[in-house]
């Protein structure tokens, strides 16, 4: 598993921007279940592969996979999903804004993203 994740990482970094997104999504689906492994080496290799896929696919694709487990009832599941979310936030916080849902204003709270809405 370790070598497979390393191969996916280097492959995804090598083809970044070449229009191979459908194949990279397939590789992401191959790598993603390995985040629940026990071995620290495999977990690190999986996170490295996800980082490489984040560069080639964009952070919003990885965010779509990550959001599903952020509030899971099991603590072990939440921990790894929050680790991946924090990795996304550190490397691509500005790009993740487009992936967040639009929330309607309610009462005293205003959720408008006016700067972003100017570009759309």
N, C-alpha and C positions, 0 to 999 in steps of 0.2 A: 504494500500500500504506500509506503514511504516513497519508493522510486516512482510510482505512478503519479503521485502528487507533484513530485519534483519535475517530472516530464510535462505535466499539464501546465505548471507554472512557466517553464521556459518556452514551451510551445505557444502559450497565450501571449507572452511578452514578445515573441518573435513575429507573430502575425497581427499585432495590434495595428488597426487602421487599414487592413487589407481586404475587408469585407467578408470575413470568415465567422461572422457572429453566430450563425445557426450551428456550426460545428462546435463553437466554444460554449454555447448553451448546453449542447449535448455533453461536453466534458464537465461543465459545472454540475449537471445532474448526476454525473458519475462520481464527482469528488464530494459533493455536499453531504451525503450521509456519514462520511468519515469524521465529521466534527464531533461525533459522540464516542469516538474511540477512547480507550483507557490510557494508551501509551502517550507520554508527553511528546515524544519524537514525531509520532503520527499526527497528533493534534497540531504541532507547529508546522509540519509539512503541509497539512491541509489548509491552515491559515495562510501560509505562503502561496499556495495555489489559488486561494480565493483572492488574495491581493493581486496576483498576476492577472486573474480574470477580471478584477475590478478595473485594472488599467485598460484592458482591451475591450471589455463590454460596457464599461461605464458604471459608476457607483449606484445608479438607480436600479439597475437589474439586480445587483447584489442586495440592495435595500428591499426590493420586493420579496426576496427570499428570507431576509432577516426579520422583517416586521412580523412575520407569522409566529415567531417563537419568543418575542420579547416579554410577553406576559403569560407564558405557559405556567400551569400550576406546579410543575416539577422544578425545583431549584437548580438541579444539574442542567436541565435544558435551558433555563433562563440565563445561567452564567455564561455558557458558550455563545448564545445569541447576543447577549450584551457585549461580550468580548469582540465579536465581529462588528456589531454596531459601532462600538467605540473606535475600532480600526477604521471603519468607513468615515466616521466623524473627524478623525485626525487627518486622514489623507485627502478627503474630498468634501469638506463641510459645505463649501459654496455650491458645489454641484448637486448636493442632495436636496436643496430647496425645491427643485422641480418635482421631486418624487413625493413630497409630502402632500396630503390631501388639502383641498380648499375647504376651509371651515367658515360657515356663515357667522356674521356678527350677531351677538346676543346681548341685549341690555347694555351693561356698562363695558363689556369686553368687545374690542375691535380686533379682528384677525386679518385685516387687509394687508396684502404684500404689494404696496403701491409701486415700489421700484421694479419688482419683477413684472408686474402687470404692464408697465410701460414698454417692456421689451417684447411681450407677447402680443 
